[in-house]
Amino acid sequence: MGGLKRRKMKKLKKKLICKNCETTETLENVFYSAVTRILTLQIPRMRKKDGLHIYPLYCLNCDYITEWAADPFNVSGNAIEGIEYFKTFKINNKYKKFFYYTKNNLLNRGYTKTEYI
């Protein structure tokens, strides 16, 4: 396995954590598994003071949103395994609209059919 492929696979082994119920999932499962317990969208909000892109993480176990951003070098001093977490709150109507299609149709998002929901 080449160095670039090995680094890419290592990144996918990083975990996202729901800060409400502590559910964890690897990035590989979040993006490629039909049985994932965590969803995320590539629709960030941008923090005005520094332009940081902050993404929503939706936990299917507890229906909470946790905002997160990549911080692989722990520049903030608050990162956990390369991820910095921000607010956690009960899912609201804004996020329900964003996650509705993905939550109810994981196979159309590119997830494998061999896994059972």
DOGULUM-793789 format. One record per residue: residue in three letters; x, z, y of N, C-alpha, C, CB in turn. Coordinates in steps of 0.02 Angstrom, whole numbers, padded with zeros to 5 digits, always signed. Last residue first. Glycine has a CB too. Layout:
ALAXZYXZYXZYXZY...
REM end
This chain:
ILE-01493+00398-00122-01510+00442-00067-01551+00500-00093-01549+00404-00012TYR-01358+00341-00219-01428+00359-00215-01440+00408-00159-01452+00389-00281GLU-01255+00196-00217-01264+00268-00205-01337+00282-00197-01224+00292-00144THR-01256+00061-00222-01242+00096-00284-01250+00172-00277-01172+00081-00307LYS-01268+00000-00102-01330+00011-00139-01318+00052-00202-01363-00055-00157THR-01176+00055+00041-01177+00028-00027-01243+00046-00062-01117+00054-00067TYR-01216+00007+00210-01201+00057+00159-01209+00026+00090-01245+00119+00167GLY-01253-00074+00311-01193-00092+00275-01173-00042+00222-01137-00101+00322ARG-01373-00049+00364-01316-00035+00408-01250-00051+00373-01317+00038+00430ASN-01466-00063+00266-01458-00119+00312-01399-00109+00360-01522-00130+00352LEU-01459+00065+00208-01434+00007+00171-01424-00054+00216-01481-00011+00114LEU-01523+00152+00300-01450+00155+00291-01423+00093+00255-01431+00217+00252ASN-01645+00171+00378-01626+00108+00346-01551+00104+00335-01651+00048+00387ASN-01671+00285+00450-01722+00262+00403-01703+00198+00365-01785+00250+00440LYS-01558+00301+00531-01578+00354+00485-01624+00328+00431-01611+00411+00523THR-01561+00182+00608-01505+00197+00563-01525+00248+00510-01445+00222+00602TYR-01681+00196+00681-01670+00138+00637-01615+00153+00586-01651+00076+00678TYR-01659+00323+00752-01717+00309+00709-01703+00253+00658-01777+00290+00751PHE-01559+00347+00846-01543+00357+00775-01600+00337+00727-01526+00428+00764PHE-01617+00318+00971-01554+00288+00952-01543+00290+00876-01496+00323+00988LYS-01733+00399+00971-01739+00326+00976-01675+00292+00952-01754+00306+01049LYS-01674+00525+00966-01717+00505+00911-01725+00429+00911-01786+00539+00917TYR-01610+00533+01090-01569+00522+01031-01611+00502+00970-01529+00584+01015LYS-01726+00551+01172-01676+00499+01187-01636+00483+01124-01629+00523+01244ASN-01791+00664+01118-01821+00598+01113-01772+00541+01126-01879+00592+01161ASN-01661+00766+01038-01715+00754+01087-01740+00682+01079-01690+00766+01159ILE-01599+00885+00923-01609+00814+00940-01669+00807+00987-01619+00772+00876LYS-01526+01031+00991-01578+01002+00949-01590+00930+00971-01644+01044+00954PHE-01347+01026+01023-01416+01039+01043-01464+01005+00994-01429+01014+01114THR-01186+01055+01081-01228+01050+01021-01299+01068+01042-01202+01096+00963LYS-01048+00986+01176-01114+01018+01170-01146+01007+01102-01160+00992+01225PHE-00900+00952+01092-00929+00974+01155-00996+01007+01142-00937+00914+01203TYR-00744+00940+01004-00816+00946+01004-00840+00974+01071-00840+00991+00946GLU-00616+00829+00959-00638+00881+01006-00714+00881+01008-00607+00871+01077ILE-00515+00796+00821-00581+00786+00850-00596+00845+00897-00636+00780+00795GLY-00397+00827+00754-00400+00765+00793-00467+00750+00826-00382+00710+00751GLU-00426+00952+00693-00406+00894+00653-00416+00828+00691-00445+00892+00588ILE-00500+00996+00835-00498+01018+00765-00485+00956+00723-00566+01055+00743ALA-00445+01024+01002-00462+00980+00947-00455+01014+00880-00417+00918+00949ASN-00406+01090+01116-00468+01112+01084-00487+01071+01022-00525+01109+01133GLY-00305+01035+01185-00292+01101+01158-00352+01129+01121-00272+01148+01212SER-00310+00907+01234-00355+00956+01264-00338+01028+01243-00426+00941+01245VAL-00224+00841+01149-00206+00845+01220-00247+00900+01254-00217+00777+01255ASN-00214+00816+01010-00238+00880+01036-00215+00892+01108-00212+00937+00991PHE-00197+00690+00965-00137+00727+00982-00152+00795+01012-00095+00687+01031PRO-00327+00639+00944-00280+00643+00888-00217+00684+00902-00260+00575+00867ASP-00469+00654+00985-00412+00685+01020-00356+00695+00969-00432+00753+01054ALA-00626+00581+01003-00563+00580+00968-00509+00610+01013-00544+00508+00945ALA-00768+00685+01032-00723+00632+01055-00659+00637+01014-00707+00638+01131TRP-00944+00731+01022-00874+00734+01002-00834+00676+01032-00869+00733+00925GLU-01093+00829+01016-01053+00778+01050-00980+00787+01032-01063+00781+01128THR-01215+00846+00897-01152+00875+00921-01113+00819+00955-01110+00909+00863ILE-01384+00873+00869-01334+00827+00895-01273+00868+00916-01362+00784+00955TYR-01481+00921+00726-01446+00936+00788-01397+00881+00805-01409+01004+00783ASP-01547+00925+00601-01576+00889+00658-01546+00909+00725-01651+00901+00660CYS-01485+00976+00488-01517+01024+00534-01550+00992+00594-01466+01073+00558ASN-01447+00865+00407-01466+00929+00376-01506+00974+00424-01404+00966+00354LEU-01405+00761+00484-01469+00752+00449-01492+00817+00415-01464+00697+00396CYS-01333+00766+00638-01333+00799+00573-01402+00793+00541-01312+00874+00580TYR-01254+00651+00735-01321+00675+00715-01317+00703+00645-01374+00618+00720LEU-01151+00642+00870-01150+00652+00798-01219+00681+00781-01090+00699+00774PRO-01110+00538+01008-01157+00585+00976-01148+00584+00900-01230+00566+00994TYR-00953+00537+01100-01001+00507+01053-01049+00560+01025-00964+00473+00997ILE-00874+00503+01249-00900+00557+01207-00958+00529+01166-00923+00618+01251HIS-00734+00444+01328-00793+00423+01291-00812+00478+01243-00780+00356+01254LEU-00673+00490+01487-00673+00504+01415-00739+00481+01384-00662+00579+01402GLY-00658+00479+01624-00675+00419+01586-00675+00428+01511-00627+00366+01603ASP-00640+00591+01702-00581+00561+01673-00594+00500+01629-00545+00612+01632LYS-00762+00625+01766-00699+00648+01795-00637+00614+01766-00693+00722+01786LYS-00870+00570+01689-00851+00542+01753-00782+00562+01777-00901+00562+01805ARG-00876+00524+01522-00867+00581+01568-00838+00554+01633-00822+00636+01537MET-00992+00415+01454-00925+00421+01484-00924+00479+01532-00905+00355+01519ARG-01063+00412+01293-01073+00424+01364-01002+00433+01392-01120+00487+01378PRO-01060+00277+01168-01038+00340+01200-01066+00349+01270-00962+00342+01203ILE-01110+00215+01034-01138+00212+01102-01119+00277+01137-01217+00202+01101GLN-01094+00206+00898-01041+00182+00941-01068+00169+01011-01010+00117+00912LEU-01154+00356+00819-01165+00290+00850-01105+00271+00892-01229+00291+00893THR-01167+00440+00662-01141+00435+00730-01153+00364+00755-01066+00454+00733LEU-01229+00557+00542-01229+00490+00571-01197+00493+00640-01300+00460+00576ILE-01213+00649+00394-01198+00644+00465-01198+00571+00486-01130+00678+00483ARG-01226+00639+00262-01269+00690+00294-01259+00690+00370-01254+00760+00266THR-01231+00490+00162-01200+00532+00214-01251+00581+00242-01172+00488+00270VAL-01266+00400+00068-01286+00470+00056-01254+00517+00107-01266+00491-00014ALA-01214+00278+00090-01287+00284+00099-01310+00356+00090-01323+00239+00049SER-01061+00259+00179-01098+00288+00124-01172+00294+00140-01070+00357+00106TYR-00980+00218+00288-00988+00174+00230-01030+00201+00173-00922+00158+00204PHE-00968+00310+00395-00975+00238+00410-00992+00195+00349-00912+00214+00441VAL-00963+00435+00334-01007+00425+00392-01020+00350+00403-00977+00456+00456ASN-00862+00418+00239-00932+00425+00218-00981+00413+00275-00943+00495+00189GLU-00752+00405+00327-00765+00353+00278-00838+00358+00255-00717+00360+00217LEU-00751+00526+00393-00770+00465+00431-00786+00408+00383-00713+00444+00478THR-00827+00654+00292-00770+00613+00311-00795+00553+00351-00729+00590+00249GLU-00920+00793+00348-00922+00728+00315-00859+00690+00338-00988+00688+00333THR-00999+00954+00348-00942+00910+00360-00951+00846+00321-00876+00945+00341THR-01100+01075+00428-01097+01020+00380-01038+00976+00398-01163+00979+00379GLU-01119+01179+00519-01053+01172+00488-01051+01121+00431-01032+01239+00461CYS-01230+01186+00598-01237+01211+00530-01172+01205+00489-01292+01175+00494ASN-01177+01152+00728-01234+01197+00720-01235+01228+00651-01299+01159+00734LYS-01076+01062+00725-01059+01128+00751-01118+01177+00749-01033+01122+00823CYS-01034+00960+00598-01091+00980+00637-01077+01051+00661-01159+00975+00596ILE-00884+00871+00597-00916+00934+00582-00977+00944+00627-00867+00994+00590LEU-00791+00744+00518-00833+00763+00574-00872+00825+00552-00881+00705+00596LYS-00624+00723+00457-00693+00747+00449-00726+00759+00516-00694+00810+00407LYS-00520+00590+00397-00535+00642+00445-00608+00661+00439-00518+00619+00518LYS-00508+00478+00321-00515+00542+00284-00527+00600+00332-00452+00555+00242LEU-00482+00376+00406-00549+00379+00379-00561+00443+00340-00562+00319+00335LYS-00346+00396+00429-00393+00408+00484-00464+00415+00458-00390+00350+00536LYS-00295+00354+00307-00288+00424+00325-00336+00442+00382-00215+00439+00347MET-00321+00217+00313-00357+00257+00264-00353+00331+00281-00329+00244+00194LYS-00229+00183+00415-00300+00171+00425-00341+00213+00376-00316+00096+00415ARG-00107+00215+00354-00128+00252+00414-00202+00243+00426-00088+00227+00476ARG-00110+00119+00249-00108+00191+00233-00130+00233+00293-00036+00211+00211LYS-00105+00000+00320-00165+00014+00280-00168+00089+00264-00164-00027+00215LEU+00023+00013+00376-00035+00007+00419-00099+00025+00381-00041-00064+00448GLY+00108+00018+00261+00104+00074+00308+00042+00072+00352+00165+00074+00352GLY+00032-00046+00108+00071-00051+00168+00060+00008+00215+00056-00115+00203MET+00043+00000-00059+00000+00000+00000+00045+00000+00062-00049+00062+00000
REM end
